[in-house]
Amino acid sequence: MTDIPFGAIGFDLDGTLLDTFRDLGAAVNHALVLGGFEEVSVETSKDLIGGGAKIMLARAVEAQGGLPDDEFKRLYKAMLGFYEENNAVHTVPYPGVRETLAALGAEGVRMVVVTNKFEGFARNVLTQLDLIGAFEAVIGGDSMGRGEDGQFLAKPHPAPVLKAREVTGGGRFVFLGDSTYDVRAAKAAGVPVIAAAYGYCDRPPHDLGADAVIDSFDALIPALHALPPAT
């Protein structure tokens, strides 16, 4: 019987479990160059991460004048193709991720990844980094299908978080992420949420509206114990 007060945890991927911005930035720049745009600083590409690869590229293109839809789709496809082949070149787990996941697993905590990255990409990079075995499921931005508006049911929609809670048994569940997308999805799903201040936060970490904030991944377990009991 675990003494951790949650039976299951959902994790965002980019900026929460993995430091991915260098490989994502390289994919964005590959597409930008194909479209005749200037490359963006890979370091500043952190500011573009959050809603998934499509939004990431769209922000970079719009900042340089935009493109017609058909041209954007061509660049987006090129970006995905490049990223599929180069998604674990520089990507690494954050410090403390392997040790903390092992500790949670040893306590019987069930874990799932909930990301706006396509499920296939997420599984691929987690497999290359030998982390896939820690998780019962990987729910990607395309895993829940599309809503009535034709858009994928991805964060900030609550559906992926609700599915994560379901597949991990429906008990007391908490979510860890680094963006407004994560906090909004968790809040809409009615589960507590912790903000990863070390990630690619699209707002100051303490302004995200999370129930707690951690400055490093190895602070997760103490933060779980500090969260207020369920009402």
C-alpha positions in Angstrom: 0.0 0.0 0.0 1.5 3.3 -1.1 1.8 6.2 1.3 1.6 8.6 -1.7 -1.8 10.3 -1.5 -2.6 9.7 -5.2 -3.2 6.5 -7.0 -2.3 7.8 -10.4 -0.5 10.7 -12.0 -0.8 12.2 -15.5 2.3 13.9 -17.0 2.6 16.4 -19.8 5.6 15.6 -22.0 7.3 18.6 -23.5 8.7 20.9 -20.8 7.5 18.5 -18.0 9.1 15.1 -18.5 11.4 15.9 -21.4 13.5 18.9 -22.4 12.6 18.8 -26.1 12.9 22.4 -27.4 16.2 21.8 -29.3 14.7 19.1 -31.5 11.4 20.9 -31.9 13.2 24.1 -32.7 15.2 22.3 -35.4 12.0 21.0 -37.0 10.4 24.4 -37.0 13.5 25.9 -38.6 13.6 23.1 -41.2 10.0 24.1 -42.2 10.7 27.8 -42.1 13.6 27.6 -44.4 11.6 25.5 -46.9 9.0 28.3 -46.8 11.5 31.1 -47.4 11.4 32.4 -43.9 14.1 33.3 -41.5 15.1 30.7 -38.9 14.2 31.4 -35.3 16.6 31.1 -32.4 16.4 27.6 -31.1 16.7 28.9 -27.6 13.7 31.2 -28.1 11.7 28.3 -29.6 10.8 27.5 -26.0 8.3 30.4 -26.2 6.5 28.7 -29.1 5.9 25.3 -27.4 2.5 24.6 -25.7 -0.4 23.7 -27.9 1.4 21.2 -30.1 3.5 21.3 -33.2 0.9 22.9 -35.5 0.4 25.9 -33.2 4.2 26.1 -32.7 4.9 26.4 -36.4 1.9 28.7 -36.9 3.2 31.2 -34.3 6.6 31.2 -36.0 5.1 31.8 -39.4 2.6 34.4 -38.3 5.5 36.3 -36.6 7.0 36.7 -40.1 3.9 37.6 -42.1 1.9 34.4 -42.3 1.0 32.1 -45.2 -2.0 30.9 -47.1 -3.5 27.7 -45.7 -2.3 25.4 -48.5 1.2 26.6 -48.2 1.1 26.3 -44.4 -0.1 22.8 -44.6 2.9 21.9 -46.9 5.3 23.3 -44.4 3.5 21.6 -41.5 3.8 18.3 -43.2 7.5 18.9 -43.8 8.0 19.8 -40.2 6.4 16.6 -39.0 8.4 14.5 -41.4 11.6 16.1 -40.2 10.7 15.7 -36.5 9.7 12.1 -37.0 13.3 11.3 -38.1 15.0 13.6 -35.6 13.0 13.7 -32.4 15.5 12.4 -29.9 18.8 14.0 -31.1 19.1 16.5 -28.3 16.0 15.6 -26.3 16.7 14.4 -22.7 14.7 13.8 -19.5 14.8 16.5 -17.0 17.0 15.9 -14.0 15.3 13.6 -11.5 12.8 12.2 -13.9 14.1 8.6 -14.1 14.7 8.4 -10.3 11.3 9.9 -9.4 9.4 7.8 -11.9 11.1 4.7 -10.5 10.2 5.7 -6.9 6.5 6.3 -7.9 6.4 3.0 -9.7 7.8 1.2 -6.7 5.0 2.7 -4.6 2.4 1.3 -7.0 1.4 4.7 -8.5 0.0 4.3 -11.9 1.3 6.8 -14.5 0.2 8.0 -17.9 1.5 10.6 -20.4 -1.0 13.2 -21.7 0.6 15.3 -24.4 -0.5 17.4 -27.4 2.3 15.8 -29.4 0.9 13.1 -31.8 0.8 9.8 -29.9 3.1 8.1 -32.3 5.8 10.7 -31.9 5.4 10.7 -28.1 5.7 6.9 -28.0 8.7 7.0 -30.3 10.8 9.5 -28.3 9.9 7.8 -24.9 10.9 4.5 -26.4 14.3 5.9 -27.6 14.9 7.3 -24.2 14.0 4.0 -22.4 11.1 5.7 -20.5 8.1 4.1 -22.2 7.9 1.3 -19.7 7.0 3.6 -16.8 3.6 4.5 -18.3 0.4 2.5 -18.6 -0.7 4.6 -21.5 0.4 7.5 -23.8 -2.5 9.8 -24.8 -1.4 12.1 -27.6 -3.0 15.1 -29.2 -4.6 12.8 -31.9 -5.6 10.0 -29.6 -9.1 11.2 -28.7 -10.2 11.9 -32.2 -11.8 15.0 -33.4 -14.7 17.0 -31.9 -17.7 18.4 -33.7 -15.6 21.4 -34.9 -13.2 19.1 -36.6 -10.4 19.9 -34.2 -8.5 17.2 -32.2 -9.8 16.8 -28.6 -6.4 17.8 -27.1 -5.5 20.0 -24.2 -6.9 22.4 -23.0 -10.0 20.1 -23.7 -10.5 17.9 -20.6 -11.1 14.7 -22.6 -7.5 13.5 -22.6 -7.1 14.0 -18.9 -10.4 12.3 -18.2 -9.3 9.4 -20.3 -6.0 9.2 -18.4 -7.9 9.1 -15.1 -10.1 6.3 -16.5 -7.3 4.1 -17.8 -5.4 4.4 -14.5 -8.4 3.2 -12.5 -10.5 6.2 -11.8 -9.2 6.9 -8.3 -7.5 10.0 -6.9 -5.6 11.5 -9.8 -3.3 14.5 -10.2 -1.8 16.1 -13.2 1.7 17.7 -13.8 2.3 20.2 -16.6 4.0 23.4 -17.5 1.4 25.4 -19.4 -2.0 27.0 -19.4 -3.1 24.2 -21.7 -2.3 21.7 -18.9 -3.8 23.7 -16.1 -7.0 24.4 -18.0 -7.4 20.8 -19.0 -6.9 19.5 -15.5 -9.2 22.1 -14.0 -11.9 21.3 -16.6 -11.5 17.6 -15.7 -11.9 18.3 -12.0 -8.5 17.0 -11.0 -5.7 18.8 -9.0 -2.8 20.1 -11.0 0.9 20.9 -10.3 2.8 23.4 -12.4 6.4 22.6 -13.5 8.2 25.9 -13.1 11.3 24.5 -14.7 9.5 23.9 -18.0 8.3 26.1 -21.0 5.7 28.0 -19.0 3.6 30.3 -21.2 2.9 32.4 -18.1 4.8 33.0 -14.9 4.5 29.6 -13.1 2.7 31.0 -10.1 0.2 32.7 -12.4 -0.8 29.5 -14.2 -3.5 28.8 -11.6 -2.2 25.4 -10.5 -2.7 24.0 -7.0 1.0 23.8 -6.4 4.3 24.7 -8.2 7.5 22.8 -8.3 10.9 24.1 -9.3 12.4 20.7 -10.2 11.1 17.2 -11.0 12.5 15.7 -7.9 10.3 18.0 -5.9 7.2 16.2 -7.2 6.7 13.6 -4.4 7.0 16.1 -1.6 4.5 18.3 -3.5 2.1 15.4 -3.7 2.1 15.0 0.0 1.6 18.7 0.5 -1.5 19.0 -1.6 -4.7 19.4 0.4 -6.8 16.2 0.9 -9.6 15.5 -1.5 -13.0 17.1 -0.6 
